[in-house]
Amino acid sequence: MNAPVIPIQVLRDPARTPRKNSGERPVDPQAAADIGDLLAGWPIRRDLLIECLHAINDRYGQLRTDHLAALAQRLKLSQAEVFEVASFYHHFEVVRPQADGRYAAPAALTVRVCDGIACELAGAQDLLARLPTVLGTEVRVIAAPCIGRCEQAPAVAVHQHPLANATVESVQQAVAARRTTDEPAADSVGYDAYREAGGYGTLRQCLVGERELEAVLQTMESSGLRGLGGAGFPTGRKWRIVRGQHAPRLMAVNIDEGEPGTFKDRTYLERDPHRFLEGMLIAAWAVGIDAIYVYLRDEYHGCRALLERELAALKANPPMRDMPHIELRRGAGAYICGEESAMIESIEGKRGMPRLRPPYVAQVGLFGRPTLEHNFETLYWVRDILEKGPDWFAGHGRHGRKGLRSFSVSGRVKKPGVHLAPAGITLRELIDEHCDGMLDGHELYAYLPGGASGGILPASLADVPLDFDTLQPHGCFIGSAAVVVLSDHDRATDVARNLMRFFEHESCGQCTPCRSGTAKVSELIATDRWDTALLAELSQVMRDASICGLGQAAPNPVDCVVKYFPHELA
């Protein structure tokens, strides 16, 4: 059989062909000088890209493209790489030059009004409508996703200054007084006071052999403590798994609690930061950790100042020899970075996009090393469990469940806030015993048992135990135990729309089922006439094919409305 002969043209080696134009923006000398002065003394490290972007954004109020080009040159990165990271995070505002080549000045002041579900219930939309006309053109008023202050709804941030239970008048007063910073909590327990009260004594016992490693691991396992960031993986087992990996091993601590309805980590951190830090160092000792990276959400400016101060005190007078290197990293407004592998990508100075697994973070995590990833609250309880014994923690519980849970409660209750209660407590018991009941004139209608992604349940299921594995039969989960209480003044369909807008806004865009699915679902539920068959199809695709938990759990509120609140649909 004769085959056609296709002549192949021999090309020159492209590596030997000089490129006439790299396509990159020429670096402006003045911009290079600006960046050089601002970052003088900073190490040139790829993983510090986001920290560098924060420094520029803080100084200039925006990220100009000439500054990004100069930063790329300094860090020896492509401009495209720097731009894609800068444009990924919501708290960075990338600006291009105008037609005359100059850059528009940033807004003199920005007021962010949280439009998360708790704040929307409390009147955030009214604030968004009224504030622009009251504050004038020099103040920019924008809606912001949940800022972690749901118990203070409606919450507003005047630049970095948080306002609890904000009103038009209180925002006006803060703007007029130029209150724009968030100071550390005045009543937090400092390093010296913590040590005087016996703090770091349990760590010392571990270091000198009074507590043997195997006994510590067994105590953690027997306590039943599970990860309190949402996934609920057994803590003691995680320590054994990571300890069994090859050194060097690293730790990443997640304080990026971006789940709407969640604020427990902030509350505990503001009160007692060293209880968390001691638990962190005990875990580092038990697992054999070389370096620790603490990832804190950017909205918690006061907490960041607090941690910077207390970490400096800790390093100046360390409670242990050869203490692991500790770095505090600042998030930049991306809910997706609450997912462990996306957080690790962000710590490495990249876009916060979840990784495909396997390999798992415990095997190949931060900088390619085995990584112990923990939520803040999980480490917060380590000291108490070791001092009081595993039975102390496991001895709490109701309705056949064991342990304690920190519930972030917001919505239509008289006493919102963080409530420490037995695992397995029901929503009705939680409201009656810890929240002083429903608001006057409000009757329980529905509730979110696990934040935005945990689903919506009707009042008829208010006696289901709230714990890991108890809510799944009803199409929900407890997650980080963020409970939002709805009343007969609310509609589940409105709540679902709010939550789906959030998921659409926060999708990292990496996978089509989540990127397109959240947008399509938002479109389909915009009115009260829902195509339930198409929504069910979309839900299944998103659950089956999304890379991470955001896309997999995003359909939960909509599915719950169809299942439990069909009377709200036309």
C-alpha positions as CSV (number, residue, x, y, z in Angstrom):
1,M,0.0,0.0,0.0
2,N,1.4,3.4,-1.0
3,A,1.3,6.0,1.7
4,P,1.5,9.7,0.9
5,V,4.8,11.4,1.7
6,I,4.4,14.6,3.7
7,P,7.5,16.9,3.5
8,I,8.6,18.2,6.8
9,Q,10.2,21.6,6.9
10,V,13.2,21.8,9.2
11,L,12.9,24.7,11.5
12,R,15.7,26.4,13.3
13,D,16.0,25.8,17.0
14,P,13.6,28.3,18.6
15,A,16.0,28.6,21.6
16,R,18.6,30.1,19.2
17,T,16.2,32.6,17.7
18,P,16.3,35.9,19.7
19,R,12.9,37.2,20.8
20,K,12.3,40.7,19.5
21,N,9.7,41.5,22.2
22,S,8.8,39.5,25.3
23,G,5.4,41.2,25.4
24,E,6.0,42.4,28.9
25,R,5.5,46.0,30.1
26,P,8.8,48.0,30.3
27,V,9.6,48.7,33.9
28,D,9.3,52.4,34.8
29,P,12.3,53.6,36.7
30,Q,10.2,55.6,39.1
31,A,8.0,52.6,39.8
32,A,11.1,50.4,40.3
33,A,12.4,53.0,42.8
34,D,9.1,53.0,44.6
35,I,9.1,49.2,45.0
36,G,12.8,49.2,45.9
37,D,12.3,51.7,48.7
38,L,9.1,50.0,50.0
39,L,10.6,46.5,50.1
40,A,14.1,47.4,51.1
41,G,15.4,44.7,53.4
42,W,12.8,42.1,52.3
43,P,14.2,38.8,51.2
44,I,13.6,38.0,47.5
45,R,11.3,34.9,47.8
46,R,8.6,33.7,45.5
47,D,6.4,32.7,48.5
48,L,6.3,36.3,49.8
49,L,4.6,37.6,46.6
50,I,1.2,38.1,48.4
51,E,2.9,39.8,51.4
52,C,4.6,42.1,48.9
53,L,1.3,42.9,47.2
54,H,-0.2,43.7,50.6
55,A,2.6,46.1,51.4
56,I,2.1,47.9,48.0
57,N,-1.7,48.0,48.4
58,D,-1.4,49.3,52.0
59,R,1.0,52.1,50.9
60,Y,-0.7,53.2,47.7
61,G,-4.3,52.1,48.2
62,Q,-4.2,50.2,45.0
63,L,-2.0,48.0,42.8
64,R,-0.9,50.0,39.8
65,T,0.3,48.0,36.8
66,D,3.7,49.8,36.7
67,H,4.2,48.7,40.3
68,L,3.3,45.2,39.5
69,A,5.8,45.2,36.7
70,A,8.5,46.5,39.0
71,L,7.6,43.9,41.6
72,A,7.9,41.1,39.0
73,Q,11.3,42.3,38.1
74,R,12.4,42.4,41.7
75,L,11.1,38.9,42.5
76,K,12.4,37.6,39.1
77,L,8.9,36.5,38.1
78,S,7.0,37.1,34.9
79,Q,4.6,40.0,34.9
80,A,1.8,37.7,33.9
81,E,2.4,35.5,37.0
82,V,2.3,38.6,39.3
83,F,-0.8,40.0,37.6
84,E,-2.7,36.7,37.8
85,V,-2.1,36.4,41.6
86,A,-2.9,40.1,42.2
87,S,-6.1,39.9,40.3
88,F,-7.3,36.7,41.9
89,Y,-7.8,38.1,45.4
90,H,-10.7,40.4,46.2
91,H,-8.8,42.7,48.5
92,F,-6.3,43.8,45.8
93,E,-7.5,46.5,43.4
94,V,-5.4,46.3,40.2
95,V,-5.6,49.6,38.2
96,R,-4.3,50.4,34.7
97,P,-3.2,53.8,33.5
98,Q,-5.7,56.2,31.9
99,A,-5.5,57.5,28.4
100,D,-3.1,60.2,29.4
101,G,-0.8,57.6,31.0
102,R,-1.5,58.7,34.6
103,Y,-3.3,56.6,37.3
104,A,-6.5,57.6,38.9
105,A,-6.1,58.3,42.6
106,P,-7.6,55.6,44.9
107,A,-10.8,56.3,46.8
108,A,-10.1,58.5,49.8
109,L,-12.0,56.1,52.1
110,T,-13.8,52.8,51.5
111,V,-16.7,51.6,53.6
112,R,-17.5,47.9,53.3
113,V,-21.0,46.8,54.2
114,C,-21.2,43.1,54.9
115,D,-24.0,41.5,52.8
116,G,-23.6,38.0,54.3
117,I,-26.8,36.2,55.3
118,A,-26.8,37.3,59.0
119,C,-26.2,41.0,58.0
120,E,-28.8,40.9,55.3
121,L,-31.3,39.7,57.8
122,A,-30.3,42.6,60.0
123,G,-30.7,45.3,57.3
124,A,-27.5,45.4,55.3
125,Q,-29.3,46.2,52.1
126,D,-30.9,49.3,53.6
127,L,-27.4,50.5,54.6
128,L,-26.1,49.9,51.1
129,A,-28.9,51.9,49.7
130,R,-28.6,54.9,52.1
131,L,-24.9,55.3,52.9
132,P,-23.7,56.5,49.4
133,T,-26.0,59.5,49.5
134,V,-25.2,60.3,53.1
135,L,-21.4,59.9,53.0
136,G,-20.8,61.8,49.8
137,T,-18.8,61.1,46.7
138,E,-15.4,61.0,48.4
139,V,-16.3,57.9,50.3
140,R,-16.7,54.6,48.4
141,V,-19.4,52.3,49.7
142,I,-19.3,48.7,48.5
143,A,-20.9,45.4,49.5
144,A,-18.5,42.8,50.9
145,P,-18.9,39.1,51.5
146,C,-19.1,37.9,55.1
147,I,-16.5,39.6,57.3
148,G,-16.6,37.2,60.2
149,R,-18.7,39.4,62.6
150,C,-22.1,37.8,62.1
151,E,-23.0,38.2,65.8
152,Q,-22.6,42.0,65.3
153,A,-25.0,42.2,62.3
154,P,-25.2,44.4,60.4
155,A,-21.4,44.7,60.4
156,V,-19.5,47.4,58.5
157,A,-15.8,48.1,58.1
158,V,-14.7,51.7,57.7
159,H,-11.4,50.9,56.0
160,Q,-10.1,48.5,58.6
161,H,-12.3,49.7,61.5
162,P,-15.2,47.3,62.3
163,L,-18.5,48.6,63.4
164,A,-20.9,46.3,65.3
165,N,-24.6,46.6,64.8
166,A,-24.0,49.4,62.4
167,T,-26.4,52.2,61.6
168,V,-26.3,55.1,59.2
169,E,-25.5,57.4,62.1
170,S,-22.7,55.2,63.6
171,V,-21.0,54.9,60.2
172,Q,-21.3,58.7,59.6
173,Q,-19.6,59.3,63.0
174,A,-16.8,56.8,62.3
175,V,-16.1,58.4,58.9
176,A,-16.2,61.9,60.4
177,A,-13.8,60.9,63.2
178,R,-11.5,59.1,60.7
179,R,-11.7,55.9,62.7
180,T,-10.1,53.6,60.2
181,T,-8.0,51.1,62.2
182,D,-8.8,48.0,64.1
183,E,-6.9,47.7,67.4
184,P,-6.1,44.5,69.3
185,A,-8.7,43.4,71.9
186,A,-7.8,45.3,75.1
187,D,-8.8,42.3,77.4
188,S,-6.8,39.6,75.6
189,V,-4.4,37.5,77.7
190,G,-0.8,38.6,77.0
191,Y,2.3,36.4,77.0
192,D,3.5,37.4,80.5
193,A,0.1,37.0,82.1
194,Y,-0.4,33.7,80.4
195,R,2.9,32.3,81.7
196,E,2.3,33.6,85.2
197,A,-1.0,31.6,85.2
198,G,0.8,28.4,84.3
199,G,0.8,28.8,80.6
200,Y,3.2,26.7,78.5
201,G,3.6,24.4,81.5
202,T,2.0,21.5,79.6
203,L,4.5,22.1,76.7
204,R,7.3,22.1,79.2
205,Q,6.2,18.7,80.5
206,C,6.2,17.3,77.0
207,L,9.7,18.7,76.4
208,V,11.3,17.3,79.6
209,G,9.7,13.9,79.3
210,E,7.1,14.2,82.0
211,R,4.6,13.5,79.3
212,E,5.7,10.8,76.9
213,L,5.0,11.1,73.2
214,E,2.9,7.9,72.9
215,A,0.8,8.9,75.9
216,V,0.1,12.3,74.3
217,L,-0.9,10.7,71.1
218,Q,-3.2,8.2,72.8
219,T,-4.8,11.0,74.9
220,M,-5.6,13.0,71.7
221,E,-7.0,9.9,70.1
222,S,-9.1,8.9,73.1
223,S,-10.6,12.4,73.5
224,G,-12.3,12.1,70.2
225,L,-11.2,15.6,69.2
226,R,-11.8,16.1,65.5
227,G,-10.9,18.9,63.1
228,L,-13.1,21.9,63.9
229,G,-12.7,23.7,60.7
230,G,-15.4,21.6,58.9
231,A,-14.0,18.3,57.7
232,G,-13.8,16.7,61.1
233,F,-10.8,14.4,60.6
234,P,-9.7,12.8,64.0
235,T,-6.9,14.9,65.4
236,G,-4.8,12.2,67.0
237,R,-4.8,10.1,63.9
238,K,-3.7,13.0,61.8
239,W,-0.7,13.6,64.1
240,R,0.3,9.9,63.7
241,I,-0.1,10.1,59.9
242,V,2.1,13.2,59.4
243,R,4.7,12.0,62.0
244,G,5.1,8.9,59.9
245,Q,6.1,10.9,56.8
246,H,9.7,11.8,55.9
247,A,11.2,15.0,57.5
248,P,11.3,17.9,57.2
249,R,7.7,18.3,58.1
250,L,5.7,21.5,58.2
251,M,2.5,22.8,59.7
252,A,-0.1,25.1,58.3
253,V,-2.7,26.7,60.6
254,N,-6.0,27.8,59.1
255,I,-7.5,30.9,60.6
256,D,-9.2,31.9,57.4
257,E,-12.8,31.3,58.6
258,G,-14.6,32.7,55.7
259,E,-17.7,30.5,56.0
260,P,-20.7,32.9,56.4
261,G,-22.0,32.5,59.9
262,T,-18.6,31.5,61.4
263,F,-16.7,33.7,63.9
264,K,-15.6,31.3,66.7
265,D,-11.9,31.4,65.8
266,R,-11.8,35.2,66.0
267,T,-13.6,35.2,69.3
268,Y,-11.2,32.8,71.0
269,L,-8.2,34.4,69.4
270,E,-9.2,37.9,70.7
271,R,-9.5,36.5,74.2
272,D,-6.7,34.0,74.7
273,P,-4.1,33.8,71.8
274,H,-1.5,31.8,73.8
275,R,-3.8,28.9,74.6
276,F,-3.9,28.4,70.8
277,L,-0.1,29.0,70.4
278,E,0.7,26.5,73.2
279,G,-1.5,23.9,71.5
280,M,0.2,24.6,68.2
281,L,3.7,24.1,69.7
282,I,2.6,20.9,71.4
283,A,1.4,19.6,68.1
284,A,4.7,20.7,66.5
285,W,6.6,18.8,69.1
286,A,4.5,15.7,68.8
287,V,4.7,15.5,65.1
288,G,8.3,16.8,64.6
289,I,7.6,20.1,62.8
290,D,10.4,22.3,61.4
291,A,8.4,25.4,60.5
292,I,4.9,26.7,61.1
293,Y,2.8,29.0,58.8
294,V,-0.2,30.7,60.4
295,Y,-2.7,31.9,57.7
296,L,-5.1,34.6,59.0
297,R,-7.9,36.1,57.0
298,D,-7.4,39.6,56.0
299,E,-10.6,41.0,57.5
300,Y,-9.2,40.3,61.0
301,H,-6.9,43.3,61.2
302,G,-7.1,43.6,65.0
303,C,-6.3,39.9,65.4
304,R,-3.3,40.3,63.1
305,A,-1.9,43.1,65.2
306,L,-2.5,41.0,68.3
307,L,-0.8,37.9,66.9
308,E,2.2,40.0,65.6
309,R,2.6,41.4,69.1
310,E,2.3,38.1,70.9
311,L,4.4,36.2,68.5
312,A,7.2,38.8,68.9
313,A,6.9,38.3,72.7
314,L,7.0,34.5,72.2
315,K,10.1,34.6,70.0
316,A,11.9,37.1,72.3
317,N,11.5,34.7,75.3
318,P,10.7,31.3,73.8
319,P,9.2,28.6,76.0
320,M,11.3,25.9,74.4
321,R,14.7,25.4,72.8
322,D,14.9,25.1,69.1
323,M,11.4,26.4,68.7
324,P,10.1,25.9,65.1
325,H,10.2,28.9,62.8
326,I,6.8,30.6,62.8
327,E,5.5,32.9,60.1
328,L,2.2,34.8,60.1
329,R,0.7,35.0,56.6
330,R,-2.1,37.4,55.6
331,G,-5.0,36.3,53.4
332,A,-6.4,38.6,50.8
333,G,-10.1,38.1,50.7
334,A,-10.7,34.6,49.1
335,Y,-13.2,32.2,50.8
336,I,-11.7,29.4,48.8
337,C,-8.5,29.6,50.8
338,G,-10.3,28.0,53.7
339,E,-9.9,24.8,51.8
340,E,-6.6,23.3,53.0
341,S,-4.8,22.9,49.7
342,A,-5.9,26.3,48.4
343,M,-4.6,27.8,51.6
344,I,-1.3,26.1,51.0
345,E,-1.1,27.5,47.4
346,S,-1.8,31.0,48.9
347,I,1.0,30.6,51.5
348,E,3.3,29.7,48.6
349,G,2.4,33.1,47.0
350,K,0.1,31.7,44.3
351,R,-3.6,31.9,43.4
352,G,-5.7,30.0,46.0
353,M,-6.8,27.2,43.8
354,P,-7.4,23.7,45.3
355,R,-5.1,20.9,44.3
356,L,-6.2,17.6,42.9
357,R,-5.7,14.7,45.3
358,P,-4.0,12.4,45.9
359,P,-1.3,13.1,47.0
360,Y,-2.8,14.5,50.1
361,V,-1.5,17.5,52.1
362,A,-0.2,15.1,54.8
363,Q,2.1,13.6,52.2
364,V,2.9,16.4,49.8
365,G,1.8,19.8,51.2
366,L,3.4,23.1,51.7
367,F,6.5,23.5,49.6
368,G,6.2,19.9,48.6
369,R,6.8,18.7,52.2
370,P,4.5,16.6,54.5
371,T,2.2,19.1,56.2
372,L,0.1,19.0,59.3
373,E,-2.9,21.2,58.6
374,H,-5.1,22.3,61.4
375,N,-7.9,24.7,62.2
376,F,-7.3,27.3,64.9
377,E,-9.9,25.9,67.3
378,T,-8.6,22.3,67.1
379,L,-5.3,23.5,68.5
380,Y,-7.0,25.7,71.0
381,W,-8.3,22.7,72.9
382,V,-5.1,20.7,73.0
383,R,-3.8,22.1,76.3
384,D,-7.1,21.5,78.1
385,I,-7.4,17.9,76.8
386,L,-3.9,17.0,78.0
387,E,-4.3,18.7,81.4
388,K,-7.8,17.5,82.2
389,G,-7.6,14.1,80.4
390,P,-9.4,12.7,77.4
391,D,-12.5,11.8,79.4
392,W,-13.0,15.5,80.2
393,F,-13.6,16.3,76.6
394,A,-15.3,13.1,75.6
395,G,-17.4,13.2,78.7
396,H,-19.5,16.1,77.4
397,G,-22.3,15.4,74.9
398,R,-26.0,14.7,74.5
399,H,-28.2,12.4,72.6
400,G,-25.5,9.8,72.2
401,R,-22.8,12.2,71.0
402,K,-19.4,13.0,72.7
403,G,-17.4,16.1,73.1
404,L,-17.8,19.9,73.1
405,R,-18.8,22.2,70.2
406,S,-18.3,25.9,69.8
407,F,-21.4,27.1,68.0
408,S,-21.2,30.5,66.2
409,V,-24.9,31.5,66.5
410,S,-26.4,34.5,64.6
411,G,-29.7,35.5,63.2
412,R,-33.1,35.9,65.0
413,V,-32.0,35.1,68.5
414,K,-31.7,37.4,71.5
415,K,-28.1,36.4,72.4
416,P,-26.0,35.7,69.3
417,G,-22.4,34.8,69.8
418,V,-20.1,31.9,70.4
419,H,-21.7,29.4,72.7
420,L,-19.8,26.4,74.0
421,A,-22.2,23.5,74.3
422,P,-22.3,19.7,74.4
423,A,-21.9,18.0,71.1
424,G,-25.3,16.6,70.0
425,I,-27.3,19.4,71.5
426,T,-30.3,20.2,69.3
427,L,-31.1,23.6,67.7
428,R,-34.1,24.0,70.0
429,E,-32.0,23.3,73.1
430,L,-29.2,25.6,71.9
431,I,-31.6,28.5,71.4
432,D,-33.4,28.0,74.7
433,E,-30.4,27.3,76.9
434,H,-27.7,29.5,75.4
435,C,-29.3,32.2,73.3
436,D,-32.1,33.4,75.6
437,G,-34.7,32.3,73.1
438,M,-35.9,33.8,69.8
439,L,-36.2,37.6,69.3
440,D,-39.5,39.0,70.5
441,G,-42.2,38.7,67.9
442,H,-40.3,36.0,66.0
443,E,-41.1,32.3,65.7
444,L,-38.5,29.7,64.6
445,Y,-39.0,28.9,61.0
446,A,-35.7,27.4,59.7
447,Y,-32.0,27.3,60.4
448,L,-28.6,26.8,58.8
449,P,-26.8,24.1,60.9
450,G,-23.3,24.5,59.3
451,G,-23.0,27.9,57.7
452,A,-23.6,28.8,54.0
453,S,-22.7,25.3,52.7
454,G,-24.3,23.2,55.4
455,G,-27.9,23.4,54.0
456,I,-31.1,24.7,55.4
457,L,-33.5,22.8,57.7
458,P,-37.0,23.6,58.8
459,A,-38.2,24.1,62.3
460,S,-39.8,20.6,62.3
461,L,-36.2,19.3,62.4
462,A,-35.0,21.5,65.2
463,D,-34.6,18.4,67.5
464,V,-32.0,16.7,65.4
465,P,-28.6,16.4,67.3
466,L,-26.0,18.9,66.0
467,D,-22.8,17.0,65.5
468,F,-20.7,15.3,62.9
469,D,-22.5,12.6,61.0
470,T,-26.0,13.4,62.5
471,L,-27.2,15.8,59.8
472,Q,-26.2,13.9,56.6
473,P,-29.4,11.9,56.4
474,H,-31.2,15.2,56.1
475,G,-29.0,16.5,53.4
476,C,-27.0,18.8,55.6
477,F,-23.8,18.9,57.7
478,I,-22.4,20.7,60.8
479,G,-19.2,21.9,59.2
480,S,-17.7,24.6,61.5
481,A,-20.9,24.7,63.6
482,A,-22.0,28.0,62.2
483,V,-25.7,28.2,63.1
484,V,-27.9,30.9,61.5
485,V,-31.4,31.0,62.9
486,L,-34.3,32.1,60.7
487,S,-37.8,33.1,61.8
488,D,-41.3,33.4,60.3
489,H,-40.2,36.9,59.0
490,D,-37.8,35.2,56.6
491,R,-38.1,33.1,53.4
492,A,-35.8,30.2,52.7
493,T,-35.8,31.1,49.0
494,D,-34.3,34.5,49.8
495,V,-31.6,32.9,52.0
496,A,-30.7,30.4,49.2
497,R,-30.3,33.3,46.7
498,N,-28.0,35.2,49.1
499,L,-25.9,32.1,49.6
500,M,-25.7,31.2,45.9
501,R,-24.6,34.7,45.1
502,F,-21.8,34.2,47.7
503,F,-20.7,30.9,46.1
504,E,-20.7,32.4,42.6
505,H,-18.6,35.3,43.8
506,E,-16.2,33.1,45.7
507,S,-15.7,30.3,43.2
508,C,-12.0,30.2,42.2
509,G,-13.0,29.4,38.6
510,Q,-10.7,26.5,38.2
511,C,-13.3,23.9,37.4
512,T,-16.3,24.3,35.1
513,P,-18.9,22.5,37.2
514,C,-18.4,25.1,40.0
515,R,-17.6,28.2,38.0
516,S,-20.5,27.8,35.6
517,G,-22.7,25.8,37.9
518,T,-22.9,28.5,40.6
519,A,-23.7,31.2,38.1
520,K,-26.4,29.0,36.4
521,V,-28.0,28.1,39.7
522,S,-28.1,31.8,40.7
523,E,-29.9,32.6,37.4
524,L,-32.4,29.7,37.8
525,I,-33.5,30.7,41.3
526,A,-33.7,34.5,40.6
527,T,-37.5,34.2,40.7
528,D,-40.0,32.1,42.7
529,R,-40.7,29.8,39.7
530,W,-37.8,27.2,39.8
531,D,-37.1,24.6,37.2
532,T,-36.5,21.9,39.9
533,A,-35.7,19.1,37.4
534,L,-32.9,21.2,35.9
535,L,-31.7,22.3,39.3
536,A,-31.5,18.7,40.4
537,E,-29.4,17.8,37.3
538,L,-27.1,20.7,38.0
539,S,-26.7,19.8,41.6
540,Q,-25.7,16.3,40.7
541,V,-23.1,17.4,38.2
542,M,-21.6,19.9,40.7
543,R,-21.4,17.3,43.4
544,D,-19.9,14.7,41.2
545,A,-17.4,16.8,39.2
546,S,-16.3,19.8,41.2
547,I,-12.7,19.6,42.4
548,C,-13.3,20.8,46.0
549,G,-15.9,21.2,48.6
550,L,-17.1,24.7,47.5
551,G,-18.6,23.4,44.3
552,Q,-19.7,20.1,45.9
553,A,-21.6,21.8,48.7
554,A,-22.8,24.9,46.9
555,P,-26.1,23.2,45.8
556,N,-27.0,22.3,49.4
557,P,-29.2,25.4,50.2
558,V,-31.1,25.1,46.9
559,D,-31.7,21.3,47.3
560,C,-32.9,21.9,50.9
561,V,-35.4,24.6,49.7
562,V,-36.8,22.2,47.1
563,K,-37.0,19.4,49.7
564,Y,-38.2,21.2,52.8
565,F,-39.8,24.5,51.6
566,P,-41.7,23.6,48.4
567,H,-44.6,25.9,49.6
568,E,-42.3,28.9,48.9
569,L,-42.0,28.0,45.2
570,A,-44.6,29.1,42.7
